[in-house]
């Protein structure tokens, strides 16, 4: 998000004095008498998605706006304000809503201004701006919007320009900005450092796109603080490996590093807020490529934890690299571990693209994440770590296999059960199987990268550990 042209401006900024009011109207609800005739003439009834520009009346108005009416349907969902950025003409606006609803709507507005135009002419790019509602923590709101924008830009960027090295560079910049420790293990050094599965999945890539394990450590010297571990899947492009995907399945696989983007965004928010925790961010960044050295179906890999894994399908690689990364997280004895991954198509079959499944066996953590998700307009849906499906991961010749038996069918559940084998035994753990993508375009939600569960997790962490 540009520091020179922020989409949210302070309430006392000079431009805010002339901001155009935006008024939210429920379906068939009251409209100010002065605007009733104009609303009727234009068929505005408060139906969800309707927007009406109300001009000033009288001589000298010259077409200037008096206010804007926005239809919200039966009730006002603040996140619907995300669509305003794509509908309003260039200018400065202010929201007329209750303080908490205005806070959420202001963030939604900022999220809705995102445009991925790295490869386009930006000469005509203009965005409407919003005067911050009274009482809004403007810096915090902009930080959250900027974190989501960072993750979306990473996911939207083609794999040729967002490889393991580029993820490493972004992670390093985040660490340096917050005086955090930074370490990266790359290529054959992964074998020496005992990250054998990360190495196996990524070794077929070109040398300049070698696999790596990236680790950020913040506040680690403050041993009295609880430790939070964030673990992200960073598959920069997924061909499927030797179990090659069809073209339609490969088209958007630049987004398969979405888990890495999510945890880097969330980790940056935690550090910026100075939450009273120790923080470890772990990203396994690889390209699942095809070459003479690619790992094969039938191979048996020995993980960092020491468990052997039979490879049934090279396209089930995300859980493999997370196995080593989660094992590394466990070595820090975390109080709380969250992992994010664009892991399974089965999650989309179960819940669609907009509602990520949440897996955890801890009731308090589940309640905290689900409640924060509803409050922040960033919902999650809890799915079961159903023990009856554990047998689907049994292997005749290894400790576990990476593709579950067909009889279990529940691919997102069995993937989560696989990860549970490697999750830290200290503290509590949750896994989010995110899509990282909008499959349809509408105002405020362009087709392309999307961030799920980051705002929910950040709110949960603030509630669990308090503000710094």
Buried (B, 14 or more C-beta within 10 A) or exposed (E): BEEEEBBBBEBEBEEBEEBBBBBBBBBEEEBEEEBEEBBEEBEBBBBBEBBBBBEEEEEEEEEEBBBBBBBBBEEBBBBBBBBBBBBBEEBBBBBBBEEEBBBBBBBBBBBBBBBBEEEEEEEEEEBBBBBBBEEBEBEBBBBBBBBBBBBBBBBBBEBEEBBBBBBBEBBBEBBEEBEBEBEBBBBEBBBEBBBBBBBBBBBBBEEEBBBBBBBBBBBBEEEEBBBBBBBBBBBBBBBBBBBEBEEEBBEBBBBBBBBBBBBBBBBBBBBBBEBBBBBBBBBBBBBBBBEEEBBEBEBEBBBBBEBBBBBBBBBBBBBBBBBBBBBBBBEBEBBBBBBBBBBBEBBBEBBEBBBBBBBBBBEEBBEBBBBBBEBBBBBBBBBBBEEEBBEBBEBEEBBBBBBBBEEBEBBBBBBBBBBBBBBBEBBBBBBBBBBBBBEEEEBBBBEBBBBBBBBBBBBBBBEBBEEE
